Amino acid sequence: MSGTELLGFAAAILTTVCWLPQAFKTIRTKDTRSLSLVTQGALTLGVGLWLVYGILVDSPPIIFANGANFVLVALILALKVRYG
Amino acid sequence: MSGTELLGFAAAILTTVCWLPQAFKTIRTKDTRSLSLVTQGALTLGVGLWLVYGILVDSPPIIFANGANFVLVALILALKVRYG
């Protein structure tokens, strides 16, 4: 694997696992006041579209990264809707 | 442009402009308490790596989407660091 590919994988992993601390923090504190509902909703929809795009162009990296990403950002959106 | 390409562009635009409401909300309220510093830091680093990856593979869509994205997530990170 080339250095450029490694960089792309590092970017994909970081922009996916980065949602874990926010999910844990929100579950623990039940505090979502400073999160923007519009941002979280548009992000969830956008990541969902990336997932569909990955399926249509048959790209495993796009599917896996955005599939995992979708689960986490949708969870944070659900917590925002619940706690306000 | 095919429907699949349109879907990809819609995904790229949504996952970029979605950061505007969070940036405006944070600037207005100065409230960053429920934002995770680790998430915002890792997201900013990850989007920065996507930008470098886009430059290395010479992909204008990756460069433009992640360039705009980087400005917004780095701004939100700076607000988080400032307001705590």
Backbone of each chain as nested JSON, in Angstrom:
{
  "chains": [
    {"id": "A", "residues": [
      {"number": 1, "name": "MET", "atoms": {"N": [0.841, -1.197, 0.0], "CA": [0.0, 0.0, 0.0], "C": [0.879, 1.252, 0.0]}},
      {"number": 2, "name": "SER", "atoms": {"N": [0.556, 2.219, -0.853], "CA": [1.373, 3.429, -0.95], "C": [1.117, 4.357, 0.231]}},
      {"number": 3, "name": "GLY", "atoms": {"N": [2.014, 5.328, 0.412], "CA": [1.846, 6.31, 1.474], "C": [0.562, 7.102, 1.303]}},
      {"number": 4, "name": "THR", "atoms": {"N": [0.222, 7.389, 0.058], "CA": [-1.004, 8.155, -0.209], "C": [-2.239, 7.353, 0.199]}},
      {"number": 5, "name": "GLU", "atoms": {"N": [-2.236, 6.041, -0.125], "CA": [-3.365, 5.192, 0.281], "C": [-3.473, 5.111, 1.803]}},
      {"number": 6, "name": "LEU", "atoms": {"N": [-2.324, 4.971, 2.465], "CA": [-2.313, 4.931, 3.932], "C": [-2.912, 6.212, 4.513]}},
      {"number": 7, "name": "LEU", "atoms": {"N": [-2.555, 7.35, 3.899], "CA": [-3.074, 8.639, 4.343], "C": [-4.59, 8.681, 4.189]}},
      {"number": 8, "name": "GLY", "atoms": {"N": [-5.095, 8.174, 3.054], "CA": [-6.542, 8.129, 2.827], "C": [-7.244, 7.25, 3.856]}},
      {"number": 9, "name": "PHE", "atoms": {"N": [-6.633, 6.084, 4.164], "CA": [-7.225, 5.203, 5.175], "C": [-7.216, 5.869, 6.548]}},
      {"number": 10, "name": "ALA", "atoms": {"N": [-6.102, 6.548, 6.882], "CA": [-6.018, 7.247, 8.177], "C": [-7.106, 8.317, 8.254]}},
      {"number": 11, "name": "ALA", "atoms": {"N": [-7.318, 9.04, 7.157], "CA": [-8.355, 10.073, 7.116], "C": [-9.736, 9.446, 7.315]}},
      {"number": 12, "name": "ALA", "atoms": {"N": [-9.998, 8.333, 6.614], "CA": [-11.306, 7.666, 6.696], "C": [-11.556, 7.144, 8.11]}},
      {"number": 13, "name": "ILE", "atoms": {"N": [-10.523, 6.554, 8.722], "CA": [-10.668, 5.999, 10.078], "C": [-10.911, 7.138, 11.08]}},
      {"number": 14, "name": "LEU", "atoms": {"N": [-10.117, 8.217, 10.955], "CA": [-10.254, 9.341, 11.897], "C": [-11.632, 9.994, 11.813]}},
      {"number": 15, "name": "THR", "atoms": {"N": [-12.123, 10.235, 10.576], "CA": [-13.408, 10.927, 10.435], "C": [-14.589, 10.004, 10.753]}},
      {"number": 16, "name": "THR", "atoms": {"N": [-14.302, 8.735, 11.049], "CA": [-15.36, 7.805, 11.482], "C": [-15.31, 7.609, 12.995]}},
      {"number": 17, "name": "VAL", "atoms": {"N": [-14.145, 7.172, 13.515], "CA": [-14.065, 6.889, 14.959], "C": [-14.142, 8.16, 15.798]}},
      {"number": 18, "name": "CYS", "atoms": {"N": [-13.929, 9.325, 15.178], "CA": [-14.006, 10.591, 15.922], "C": [-15.38, 10.769, 16.572]}},
      {"number": 19, "name": "TRP", "atoms": {"N": [-16.437, 10.106, 16.062], "CA": [-17.786, 10.267, 16.616], "C": [-17.997, 9.486, 17.9]}},
      {"number": 20, "name": "LEU", "atoms": {"N": [-17.113, 8.541, 18.203], "CA": [-17.278, 7.75, 19.431], "C": [-17.24, 8.617, 20.698]}},
      {"number": 21, "name": "PRO", "atoms": {"N": [-16.229, 9.51, 20.877], "CA": [-16.217, 10.312, 22.115], "C": [-17.465, 11.183, 22.261]}},
      {"number": 22, "name": "GLN", "atoms": {"N": [-17.97, 11.765, 21.141], "CA": [-19.189, 12.58, 21.231], "C": [-20.375, 11.709, 21.649]}},
      {"number": 23, "name": "ALA", "atoms": {"N": [-20.481, 10.498, 21.076], "CA": [-21.585, 9.6, 21.435], "C": [-21.507, 9.227, 22.915]}},
      {"number": 24, "name": "PHE", "atoms": {"N": [-20.321, 8.844, 23.393], "CA": [-20.156, 8.466, 24.811], "C": [-20.471, 9.65, 25.728]}},
      {"number": 25, "name": "LYS", "atoms": {"N": [-19.944, 10.827, 25.371], "CA": [-20.162, 12.017, 26.199], "C": [-21.655, 12.334, 26.297]}},
      {"number": 26, "name": "THR", "atoms": {"N": [-22.348, 12.25, 25.148], "CA": [-23.774, 12.601, 25.131], "C": [-24.603, 11.575, 25.893]}},
      {"number": 27, "name": "ILE", "atoms": {"N": [-24.253, 10.284, 25.765], "CA": [-24.959, 9.227, 26.513], "C": [-24.759, 9.442, 28.014]}},
      {"number": 28, "name": "ARG", "atoms": {"N": [-23.524, 9.8, 28.417], "CA": [-23.177, 9.957, 29.83], "C": [-23.848, 11.194, 30.436]}},
      {"number": 29, "name": "THR", "atoms": {"N": [-23.761, 12.322, 29.72], "CA": [-24.213, 13.59, 30.311], "C": [-25.674, 13.918, 30.0]}},
      {"number": 30, "name": "LYS", "atoms": {"N": [-26.259, 13.281, 28.977], "CA": [-27.614, 13.614, 28.495], "C": [-27.718, 15.091, 28.129]}},
      {"number": 31, "name": "ASP", "atoms": {"N": [-26.58, 15.753, 27.907], "CA": [-26.571, 17.187, 27.597], "C": [-26.298, 17.379, 26.108]}},
      {"number": 32, "name": "THR", "atoms": {"N": [-27.288, 17.921, 25.386], "CA": [-27.127, 18.135, 23.941], "C": [-27.38, 19.599, 23.584]}},
      {"number": 33, "name": "ARG", "atoms": {"N": [-27.439, 20.472, 24.61], "CA": [-27.87, 21.848, 24.375], "C": [-27.041, 22.588, 23.334]}},
      {"number": 34, "name": "SER", "atoms": {"N": [-25.707, 22.414, 23.36], "CA": [-24.905, 23.189, 22.408], "C": [-24.727, 22.502, 21.055]}},
      {"number": 35, "name": "LEU", "atoms": {"N": [-25.337, 21.321, 20.868], "CA": [-25.297, 20.677, 19.547], "C": [-26.384, 21.283, 18.66]}},
      {"number": 36, "name": "SER", "atoms": {"N": [-26.062, 21.575, 17.393], "CA": [-27.05, 22.097, 16.448], "C": [-27.859, 20.943, 15.859]}},
      {"number": 37, "name": "LEU", "atoms": {"N": [-29.195, 21.023, 16.021], "CA": [-30.072, 19.985, 15.468], "C": [-29.989, 19.951, 13.943]}},
      {"number": 38, "name": "VAL", "atoms": {"N": [-29.936, 21.142, 13.315], "CA": [-29.866, 21.212, 11.847], "C": [-28.569, 20.571, 11.351]}},
      {"number": 39, "name": "THR", "atoms": {"N": [-27.443, 20.898, 12.02], "CA": [-26.16, 20.294, 11.642], "C": [-26.219, 18.782, 11.78]}},
      {"number": 40, "name": "GLN", "atoms": {"N": [-26.703, 18.288, 12.922], "CA": [-26.695, 16.845, 13.149], "C": [-27.623, 16.128, 12.166]}},
      {"number": 41, "name": "GLY", "atoms": {"N": [-28.782, 16.755, 11.86], "CA": [-29.715, 16.157, 10.902], "C": [-29.149, 16.132, 9.489]}},
      {"number": 42, "name": "ALA", "atoms": {"N": [-28.566, 17.261, 9.055], "CA": [-28.008, 17.339, 7.7], "C": [-26.794, 16.42, 7.563]}},
      {"number": 43, "name": "LEU", "atoms": {"N": [-26.0, 16.314, 8.631], "CA": [-24.836, 15.424, 8.618], "C": [-25.278, 13.964, 8.475]}},
      {"number": 44, "name": "THR", "atoms": {"N": [-26.301, 13.584, 9.227], "CA": [-26.798, 12.206, 9.168], "C": [-27.331, 11.89, 7.761]}},
      {"number": 45, "name": "LEU", "atoms": {"N": [-28.114, 12.825, 7.203], "CA": [-28.632, 12.634, 5.845], "C": [-27.483, 12.552, 4.838]}},
      {"number": 46, "name": "GLY", "atoms": {"N": [-26.5, 13.45, 4.977], "CA": [-25.359, 13.469, 4.055], "C": [-24.549, 12.194, 4.107]}},
      {"number": 47, "name": "VAL", "atoms": {"N": [-24.277, 11.704, 5.315], "CA": [-23.516, 10.452, 5.464], "C": [-24.336, 9.282, 4.895]}},
      {"number": 48, "name": "GLY", "atoms": {"N": [-25.675, 9.329, 5.088], "CA": [-26.551, 8.31, 4.504], "C": [-26.468, 8.307, 2.98]}},
      {"number": 49, "name": "LEU", "atoms": {"N": [-26.404, 9.511, 2.388], "CA": [-26.278, 9.604, 0.925], "C": [-24.922, 9.076, 0.46]}},
      {"number": 50, "name": "TRP", "atoms": {"N": [-23.843, 9.36, 1.228], "CA": [-22.523, 8.811, 0.907], "C": [-22.572, 7.283, 0.908]}},
      {"number": 51, "name": "LEU", "atoms": {"N": [-23.298, 6.714, 1.869], "CA": [-23.428, 5.259, 1.974], "C": [-24.125, 4.698, 0.733]}},
      {"number": 52, "name": "VAL", "atoms": {"N": [-25.243, 5.324, 0.324], "CA": [-25.963, 4.88, -0.885], "C": [-25.056, 5.025, -2.108]}},
      {"number": 53, "name": "TYR", "atoms": {"N": [-24.329, 6.16, -2.182], "CA": [-23.394, 6.383, -3.289], "C": [-22.34, 5.272, -3.338]}},
      {"number": 54, "name": "GLY", "atoms": {"N": [-21.798, 4.916, -2.176], "CA": [-20.79, 3.849, -2.108], "C": [-21.336, 2.514, -2.603]}},
      {"number": 55, "name": "ILE", "atoms": {"N": [-22.61, 2.248, -2.272], "CA": [-23.243, 1.007, -2.728], "C": [-23.41, 1.042, -4.253]}},
      {"number": 56, "name": "LEU", "atoms": {"N": [-23.858, 2.2, -4.782], "CA": [-24.102, 2.326, -6.225], "C": [-22.813, 2.218, -7.044]}},
      {"number": 57, "name": "VAL", "atoms": {"N": [-21.707, 2.791, -6.538], "CA": [-20.443, 2.712, -7.287], "C": [-19.611, 1.511, -6.838]}},
      {"number": 58, "name": "ASP", "atoms": {"N": [-20.171, 0.706, -5.927], "CA": [-19.544, -0.537, -5.462], "C": [-18.14, -0.297, -4.894]}},
      {"number": 59, "name": "SER", "atoms": {"N": [-18.057, 0.658, -3.933], "CA": [-16.763, 0.987, -3.326], "C": [-16.745, 0.573, -1.858]}},
      {"number": 60, "name": "PRO", "atoms": {"N": [-16.112, -0.579, -1.556], "CA": [-16.074, -1.04, -0.161], "C": [-15.567, -0.009, 0.84]}},
      {"number": 61, "name": "PRO", "atoms": {"N": [-14.489, 0.783, 0.549], "CA": [-14.046, 1.751, 1.562], "C": [-15.125, 2.795, 1.875]}},
      {"number": 62, "name": "ILE", "atoms": {"N": [-15.817, 3.285, 0.832], "CA": [-16.873, 4.292, 1.055], "C": [-18.022, 3.664, 1.842]}},
      {"number": 63, "name": "ILE", "atoms": {"N": [-18.372, 2.405, 1.514], "CA": [-19.467, 1.714, 2.208], "C": [-19.137, 1.498, 3.679]}},
      {"number": 64, "name": "PHE", "atoms": {"N": [-17.945, 0.967, 3.961], "CA": [-17.604, 0.654, 5.359], "C": [-17.448, 1.917, 6.2]}},
      {"number": 65, "name": "ALA", "atoms": {"N": [-16.71, 2.918, 5.67], "CA": [-16.489, 4.14, 6.443], "C": [-17.819, 4.837, 6.731]}},
      {"number": 66, "name": "ASN", "atoms": {"N": [-18.663, 4.978, 5.697], "CA": [-19.905, 5.721, 5.896], "C": [-20.971, 4.901, 6.604]}},
      {"number": 67, "name": "GLY", "atoms": {"N": [-20.893, 3.571, 6.51], "CA": [-21.822, 2.726, 7.261], "C": [-21.604, 2.895, 8.759]}},
      {"number": 68, "name": "ALA", "atoms": {"N": [-20.335, 2.793, 9.177], "CA": [-20.003, 2.96, 10.601], "C": [-20.32, 4.387, 11.049]}},
      {"number": 69, "name": "ASN", "atoms": {"N": [-19.935, 5.353, 10.198], "CA": [-20.184, 6.764, 10.463], "C": [-21.678, 7.029, 10.651]}},
      {"number": 70, "name": "PHE", "atoms": {"N": [-22.494, 6.424, 9.784], "CA": [-23.943, 6.652, 9.823], "C": [-24.533, 6.2, 11.159]}},
      {"number": 71, "name": "VAL", "atoms": {"N": [-24.111, 5.024, 11.626], "CA": [-24.621, 4.496, 12.9], "C": [-24.363, 5.506, 14.025]}},
      {"number": 72, "name": "LEU", "atoms": {"N": [-23.138, 6.059, 14.059], "CA": [-22.758, 6.964, 15.149], "C": [-23.445, 8.324, 15.05]}},
      {"number": 73, "name": "VAL", "atoms": {"N": [-23.473, 8.93, 13.839], "CA": [-24.082, 10.264, 13.737], "C": [-25.601, 10.18, 13.896]}},
      {"number": 74, "name": "ALA", "atoms": {"N": [-26.216, 9.059, 13.472], "CA": [-27.666, 8.878, 13.66], "C": [-27.986, 8.7, 15.148]}},
      {"number": 75, "name": "LEU", "atoms": {"N": [-27.103, 8.004, 15.871], "CA": [-27.284, 7.84, 17.322], "C": [-27.235, 9.2, 18.022]}},
      {"number": 76, "name": "ILE", "atoms": {"N": [-26.243, 10.021, 17.653], "CA": [-26.115, 11.352, 18.268], "C": [-27.338, 12.212, 17.911]}},
      {"number": 77, "name": "LEU", "atoms": {"N": [-27.831, 12.094, 16.666], "CA": [-29.049, 12.813, 16.258], "C": [-30.242, 12.375, 17.111]}},
      {"number": 78, "name": "ALA", "atoms": {"N": [-30.379, 11.059, 17.328], "CA": [-31.493, 10.543, 18.136], "C": [-31.415, 11.083, 19.568]}},
      {"number": 79, "name": "LEU", "atoms": {"N": [-30.187, 11.159, 20.119], "CA": [-30.009, 11.693, 21.473], "C": [-30.365, 13.186, 21.506]}},
      {"number": 80, "name": "LYS", "atoms": {"N": [-29.989, 13.919, 20.449], "CA": [-30.314, 15.357, 20.366], "C": [-31.837, 15.534, 20.324]}},
      {"number": 81, "name": "VAL", "atoms": {"N": [-32.525, 14.722, 19.522], "CA": [-33.99, 14.819, 19.414], "C": [-34.629, 14.495, 20.771]}},
      {"number": 82, "name": "ARG", "atoms": {"N": [-34.074, 13.499, 21.458], "CA": [-34.643, 13.083, 22.739], "C": [-34.414, 14.104, 23.858]}},
      {"number": 83, "name": "TYR", "atoms": {"N": [-33.168, 14.601, 23.966], "CA": [-32.831, 15.477, 25.096], "C": [-33.001, 16.967, 24.785]}},
      {"number": 84, "name": "GLY", "atoms": {"N": [-33.137, 17.312, 23.502], "CA": [-33.449, 18.698, 23.119], "C": [-32.29, 19.662, 23.173]}}
    ]},
    {"id": "B", "residues": [
      {"number": 1, "name": "MET", "atoms": {"N": [-24.39, 14.598, -16.431], "CA": [-24.029, 13.98, -15.142], "C": [-25.046, 12.889, -14.774]}},
      {"number": 2, "name": "SER", "atoms": {"N": [-24.564, 11.742, -14.337], "CA": [-25.473, 10.633, -14.007], "C": [-26.15, 10.87, -12.661]}},
      {"number": 3, "name": "GLY", "atoms": {"N": [-27.206, 10.104, -12.408], "CA": [-27.899, 10.195, -11.128], "C": [-26.978, 9.858, -9.975]}},
      {"number": 4, "name": "THR", "atoms": {"N": [-26.107, 8.882, -10.199], "CA": [-25.167, 8.476, -9.142], "C": [-24.2, 9.617, -8.819]}},
      {"number": 5, "name": "GLU", "atoms": {"N": [-23.702, 10.29, -9.876], "CA": [-22.794, 11.429, -9.643], "C": [-23.509, 12.556, -8.902]}},
      {"number": 6, "name": "LEU", "atoms": {"N": [-24.778, 12.808, -9.291], "CA": [-25.564, 13.842, -8.604], "C": [-25.712, 13.51, -7.119]}},
      {"number": 7, "name": "LEU", "atoms": {"N": [-25.958, 12.222, -6.834], "CA": [-26.097, 11.764, -5.45], "C": [-24.801, 12.024, -4.673]}},
      {"number": 8, "name": "GLY", "atoms": {"N": [-23.664, 11.713, -5.306], "CA": [-22.366, 11.938, -4.666], "C": [-22.138, 13.414, -4.382]}},
      {"number": 9, "name": "PHE", "atoms": {"N": [-22.501, 14.279, -5.354], "CA": [-22.351, 15.725, -5.139], "C": [-23.261, 16.201, -4.012]}},
      {"number": 10, "name": "ALA", "atoms": {"N": [-24.521, 15.689, -3.993], "CA": [-25.46, 16.07, -2.934], "C": [-24.89, 15.667, -1.57]}},
      {"number": 11, "name": "ALA", "atoms": {"N": [-24.313, 14.457, -1.491], "CA": [-23.704, 13.975, -0.248], "C": [-22.548, 14.89, 0.165]}},
      {"number": 12, "name": "ALA", "atoms": {"N": [-21.687, 15.241, -0.805], "CA": [-20.516, 16.078, -0.504], "C": [-20.948, 17.466, -0.039]}},
      {"number": 13, "name": "ILE", "atoms": {"N": [-21.974, 18.041, -0.697], "CA": [-22.442, 19.38, -0.332], "C": [-23.076, 19.349, 1.068]}},
      {"number": 14, "name": "LEU", "atoms": {"N": [-23.921, 18.325, 1.322], "CA": [-24.591, 18.227, 2.627], "C": [-23.599, 18.063, 3.772]}},
      {"number": 15, "name": "THR", "atoms": {"N": [-22.609, 17.175, 3.594], "CA": [-21.674, 16.925, 4.694], "C": [-20.67, 18.076, 4.861]}},
      {"number": 16, "name": "THR", "atoms": {"N": [-20.733, 19.075, 3.971], "CA": [-19.898, 20.272, 4.122], "C": [-20.712, 21.425, 4.701]}},
      {"number": 17, "name": "VAL", "atoms": {"N": [-21.821, 21.787, 4.032], "CA": [-22.594, 22.953, 4.499], "C": [-23.296, 22.676, 5.829]}},
      {"number": 18, "name": "CYS", "atoms": {"N": [-23.438, 21.389, 6.2], "CA": [-24.084, 21.054, 7.477], "C": [-23.376, 21.712, 8.652]}},
      {"number": 19, "name": "TRP", "atoms": {"N": [-22.09, 22.081, 8.503], "CA": [-21.349, 22.681, 9.623], "C": [-21.67, 24.144, 9.843]}},
      {"number": 20, "name": "LEU", "atoms": {"N": [-22.32, 24.795, 8.849], "CA": [-22.65, 26.216, 9.004], "C": [-23.576, 26.473, 10.2]}},
      {"number": 21, "name": "PRO", "atoms": {"N": [-24.705, 25.73, 10.355], "CA": [-25.58, 26.022, 11.508], "C": [-24.872, 25.834, 12.849]}},
      {"number": 22, "name": "GLN", "atoms": {"N": [-24.011, 24.799, 12.968], "CA": [-23.275, 24.599, 14.228], "C": [-22.338, 25.777, 14.482]}},
      {"number": 23, "name": "ALA", "atoms": {"N": [-21.652, 26.239, 13.428], "CA": [-20.736, 27.378, 13.587], "C": [-21.508, 28.629, 14.021]}},
      {"number": 24, "name": "PHE", "atoms": {"N": [-22.629, 28.922, 13.351], "CA": [-23.423, 30.11, 13.695], "C": [-23.962, 29.998, 15.122]}},
      {"number": 25, "name": "LYS", "atoms": {"N": [-24.497, 28.813, 15.472], "CA": [-25.059, 28.617, 16.802], "C": [-23.994, 28.841, 17.877]}},
      {"number": 26, "name": "THR", "atoms": {"N": [-22.789, 28.282, 17.639], "CA": [-21.726, 28.385, 18.633], "C": [-21.223, 29.821, 18.76]}},
      {"number": 27, "name": "ILE", "atoms": {"N": [-21.113, 30.527, 17.619], "CA": [-20.687, 31.932, 17.655], "C": [-21.709, 32.76, 18.435]}},
      {"number": 28, "name": "ARG", "atoms": {"N": [-23.006, 32.495, 18.213], "CA": [-24.087, 33.274, 18.82], "C": [-24.19, 33.015, 20.326]}},
      {"number": 29, "name": "THR", "atoms": {"N": [-24.137, 31.703, 20.699], "CA": [-24.422, 31.342, 22.096], "C": [-23.164, 31.276, 22.966]}},
      {"number": 30, "name": "LYS", "atoms": {"N": [-21.982, 31.161, 22.328], "CA": [-20.716, 30.943, 23.046], "C": [-20.793, 29.705, 23.939]}},
      {"number": 31, "name": "ASP", "atoms": {"N": [-21.748, 28.807, 23.668], "CA": [-21.95, 27.612, 24.493], "C": [-21.411, 26.394, 23.748]}},
      {"number": 32, "name": "THR", "atoms": {"N": [-20.358, 25.79, 24.305], "CA": [-19.762, 24.613, 23.651], "C": [-19.718, 23.436, 24.615]}},
      {"number": 33, "name": "ARG", "atoms": {"N": [-20.457, 23.542, 25.736], "CA": [-20.311, 22.549, 26.794], "C": [-20.59, 21.118, 26.338]}},
      {"number": 34, "name": "SER", "atoms": {"N": [-21.646, 20.916, 25.513], "CA": [-21.971, 19.531, 25.134], "C": [-21.204, 19.031, 23.906]}},
      {"number": 35, "name": "LEU", "atoms": {"N": [-20.327, 19.881, 23.347], "CA": [-19.479, 19.409, 22.245], "C": [-18.275, 18.663, 22.817]}},
      {"number": 36, "name": "SER", "atoms": {"N": [-17.926, 17.513, 22.211], "CA": [-16.747, 16.754, 22.633], "C": [-15.491, 17.339, 22.002]}},
      {"number": 37, "name": "LEU", "atoms": {"N": [-14.531, 17.733, 22.852], "CA": [-13.265, 18.286, 22.349], "C": [-12.494, 17.245, 21.541]}},
      {"number": 38, "name": "VAL", "atoms": {"N": [-12.492, 15.978, 22.019], "CA": [-11.764, 14.915, 21.307], "C": [-12.384, 14.693, 19.927]}},
      {"number": 39, "name": "THR", "atoms": {"N": [-13.725, 14.642, 19.864], "CA": [-14.405, 14.474, 18.569], "C": [-14.065, 15.618, 17.632]}},
      {"number": 40, "name": "GLN", "atoms": {"N": [-14.175, 16.868, 18.125], "CA": [-13.943, 18.01, 17.241], "C": [-12.483, 18.064, 16.793]}},
      {"number": 41, "name": "GLY", "atoms": {"N": [-11.554, 17.705, 17.683], "CA": [-10.135, 17.696, 17.325], "C": [-9.812, 16.611, 16.303]}},
      {"number": 42, "name": "ALA", "atoms": {"N": [-10.339, 15.387, 16.53], "CA": [-10.069, 14.271, 15.615], "C": [-10.736, 14.511, 14.265]}},
      {"number": 43, "name": "LEU", "atoms": {"N": [-11.924, 15.121, 14.294], "CA": [-12.628, 15.431, 13.046], "C": [-11.832, 16.436, 12.226]}},
      {"number": 44, "name": "THR", "atoms": {"N": [-11.319, 17.476, 12.884], "CA": [-10.544, 18.509, 12.186], "C": [-9.275, 17.902, 11.578]}},
      {"number": 45, "name": "LEU", "atoms": {"N": [-8.577, 17.072, 12.365], "CA": [-7.373, 16.399, 11.854], "C": [-7.736, 15.486, 10.677]}},
      {"number": 46, "name": "GLY", "atoms": {"N": [-8.837, 14.709, 10.819], "CA": [-9.255, 13.773, 9.759], "C": [-9.62, 14.49, 8.467]}},
      {"number": 47, "name": "VAL", "atoms": {"N": [-10.359, 15.598, 8.587], "CA": [-10.736, 16.366, 7.387], "C": [-9.481, 16.984, 6.761]}},
      {"number": 48, "name": "GLY", "atoms": {"N": [-8.535, 17.416, 7.608], "CA": [-7.26, 17.938, 7.108], "C": [-6.492, 16.877, 6.318]}},
      {"number": 49, "name": "LEU", "atoms": {"N": [-6.511, 15.624, 6.816], "CA": [-5.842, 14.529, 6.091], "C": [-6.551, 14.242, 4.767]}},
      {"number": 50, "name": "TRP", "atoms": {"N": [-7.903, 14.291, 4.757], "CA": [-8.653, 14.122, 3.5], "C": [-8.241, 15.188, 2.488]}},
      {"number": 51, "name": "LEU", "atoms": {"N": [-8.027, 16.415, 2.972], "CA": [-7.621, 17.516, 2.088], "C": [-6.248, 17.233, 1.476]}},
      {"number": 52, "name": "VAL", "atoms": {"N": [-5.286, 16.784, 2.319], "CA": [-3.943, 16.455, 1.811], "C": [-4.043, 15.282, 0.832]}},
      {"number": 53, "name": "TYR", "atoms": {"N": [-4.87, 14.274, 1.166], "CA": [-5.078, 13.123, 0.27], "C": [-5.615, 13.598, -1.089]}},
      {"number": 54, "name": "GLY", "atoms": {"N": [-6.603, 14.508, -1.053], "CA": [-7.194, 15.035, -2.293], "C": [-6.152, 15.742, -3.153]}},
      {"number": 55, "name": "ILE", "atoms": {"N": [-5.239, 16.484, -2.49], "CA": [-4.177, 17.185, -3.223], "C": [-3.223, 16.167, -3.846]}},
      {"number": 56, "name": "LEU", "atoms": {"N": [-2.863, 15.11, -3.063], "CA": [-1.908, 14.1, -3.554], "C": [-2.475, 13.297, -4.732]}},
      {"number": 57, "name": "VAL", "atoms": {"N": [-3.783, 12.958, -4.693], "CA": [-4.369, 12.188, -5.806], "C": [-4.99, 13.122, -6.852]}},
      {"number": 58, "name": "ASP", "atoms": {"N": [-4.82, 14.453, -6.638], "CA": [-5.274, 15.46, -7.602], "C": [-6.774, 15.317, -7.914]}},
      {"number": 59, "name": "SER", "atoms": {"N": [-7.587, 15.296, -6.861], "CA": [-9.04, 15.163, -7.03], "C": [-9.752, 16.447, -6.606]}},
      {"number": 60, "name": "PRO", "atoms": {"N": [-10.146, 17.284, -7.586], "CA": [-10.801, 18.552, -7.234], "C": [-12.015, 18.398, -6.313]}},
      {"number": 61, "name": "PRO", "atoms": {"N": [-12.92, 17.393, -6.513], "CA": [-14.062, 17.31, -5.581], "C": [-13.626, 17.08, -4.143]}},
      {"number": 62, "name": "ILE", "atoms": {"N": [-12.636, 16.196, -3.924], "CA": [-12.148, 15.934, -2.562], "C": [-11.496, 17.189, -1.986]}},
      {"number": 63, "name": "ILE", "atoms": {"N": [-10.729, 17.909, -2.821], "CA": [-10.048, 19.121, -2.353], "C": [-11.061, 20.199, -1.953]}},
      {"number": 64, "name": "PHE", "atoms": {"N": [-12.051, 20.456, -2.825], "CA": [-13.0, 21.543, -2.549], "C": [-13.894, 21.217, -1.356]}},
      {"number": 65, "name": "ALA", "atoms": {"N": [-14.455, 19.983, -1.334], "CA": [-15.361, 19.609, -0.24], "C": [-14.619, 19.663, 1.093]}},
      {"number": 66, "name": "ASN", "atoms": {"N": [-13.412, 19.063, 1.151], "CA": [-12.705, 18.998, 2.425], "C": [-12.025, 20.309, 2.793]}},
      {"number": 67, "name": "GLY", "atoms": {"N": [-11.706, 21.141, 1.779], "CA": [-11.151, 22.461, 2.065], "C": [-12.185, 23.32, 2.799]}},
      {"number": 68, "name": "ALA", "atoms": {"N": [-13.419, 23.366, 2.253], "CA": [-14.495, 24.141, 2.884], "C": [-14.838, 23.543, 4.252]}},
      {"number": 69, "name": "ASN", "atoms": {"N": [-14.928, 22.201, 4.289], "CA": [-15.216, 21.475, 5.52], "C": [-14.185, 21.802, 6.6]}},
      {"number": 70, "name": "PHE", "atoms": {"N": [-12.908, 21.822, 6.206], "CA": [-11.825, 22.056, 7.171], "C": [-11.958, 23.419, 7.829]}},
      {"number": 71, "name": "VAL", "atoms": {"N": [-12.26, 24.452, 7.029], "CA": [-12.403, 25.809, 7.568], "C": [-13.468, 25.824, 8.666]}},
      {"number": 72, "name": "LEU", "atoms": {"N": [-14.615, 25.156, 8.396], "CA": [-15.734, 25.186, 9.341], "C": [-15.459, 24.355, 10.594]}},
      {"number": 73, "name": "VAL", "atoms": {"N": [-14.935, 23.117, 10.433], "CA": [-14.718, 22.291, 11.63], "C": [-13.557, 22.835, 12.464]}},
      {"number": 74, "name": "ALA", "atoms": {"N": [-12.567, 23.47, 11.818], "CA": [-11.465, 24.079, 12.575], "C": [-11.963, 25.296, 13.349]}},
      {"number": 75, "name": "LEU", "atoms": {"N": [-12.896, 26.059, 12.758], "CA": [-13.487, 27.207, 13.453], "C": [-14.251, 26.734, 14.696]}},
      {"number": 76, "name": "ILE", "atoms": {"N": [-15.046, 25.659, 14.55], "CA": [-15.808, 25.14, 15.691], "C": [-14.845, 24.61, 16.763]}},
      {"number": 77, "name": "LEU", "atoms": {"N": [-13.75, 23.962, 16.333], "CA": [-12.73, 23.495, 17.286], "C": [-12.125, 24.674, 18.04]}},
      {"number": 78, "name": "ALA", "atoms": {"N": [-11.812, 25.752, 17.322], "CA": [-11.224, 26.935, 17.962], "C": [-12.196, 27.524, 18.991]}},
      {"number": 79, "name": "LEU", "atoms": {"N": [-13.501, 27.546, 18.661], "CA": [-14.515, 28.06, 19.595], "C": [-14.611, 27.151, 20.82]}},
      {"number": 80, "name": "LYS", "atoms": {"N": [-14.525, 25.835, 20.594], "CA": [-14.564, 24.875, 21.707], "C": [-13.372, 25.098, 22.641]}},
      {"number": 81, "name": "VAL", "atoms": {"N": [-12.178, 25.275, 22.062], "CA": [-10.978, 25.499, 22.872], "C": [-11.114, 26.813, 23.655]}},
      {"number": 82, "name": "ARG", "atoms": {"N": [-11.699, 27.835, 23.011], "CA": [-11.822, 29.147, 23.658], "C": [-12.862, 29.148, 24.783]}},
      {"number": 83, "name": "TYR", "atoms": {"N": [-14.032, 28.56, 24.507], "CA": [-15.134, 28.638, 25.47], "C": [-15.201, 27.453, 26.428]}},
      {"number": 84, "name": "GLY", "atoms": {"N": [-14.474, 26.376, 26.113], "CA": [-14.361, 25.247, 27.035], "C": [-15.548, 24.291, 27.051]}}
    ]}
  ]
}
